[in-house]
């Protein structure tokens, strides 16, 4: 992939306002040039397409920078995607649409990719799709305990129609699948009711004995 910042002719450290202004300037120029006759028009259309591809990446890179990411790897090489670490940060920030966009930009879709796709679907309450991706992750990495535990939590949610996927999970977790606290299921509530009844019955028996 061509370095998108070279397409704009600006370094990656340029302020967002400068990048946006240069994009708008080039877009206006190439939009006019594509209607020229002959090869000049073809070149204008090609450069406009290249510009739009570059801008699509740069817009995502702006989000990554705002969240502490960067446009380059530690060795200075060009990085075409923020990776799953950015997806994780976006999910924790509650930015599920942006997380999906970042997932879509990743071409290597390993078990961890499918795990995060399952989480995005879970937050959108697309539980069947979420389980499908979890199953793919488990099939690719069957010994991964994190995937197994997430599948167990998801199955608990799908087996209890009274549980709202948006309401479960502890503070600091973006959903119950991703290590949230145990759900307050109907079974747990019934167990507590039985405990309360047993304690009350014992108390009554003691009162009768004392009488």
Secondary structure, 3 states (H helix, E strand, C coil): CCCHHHHHCCCCCCCHHHHHHHHHHHHHHHHHHCCCCHHHHHHHHHHHHHHHHHHHHHHHHHHHHHCCCCCECCCCCECCCCCHHHHHHHHHCCCHHHHHHHHHHCCCCCHHHHHHHHHHHHHCCCHHHHHHHHHHHHHHCCCCHHHHHHHHHHHHHHCCCCCCCCCCCCCCCCCHHHCCCCCCCHHHHHHHHHHHHHHHHHHHHHHHHHC
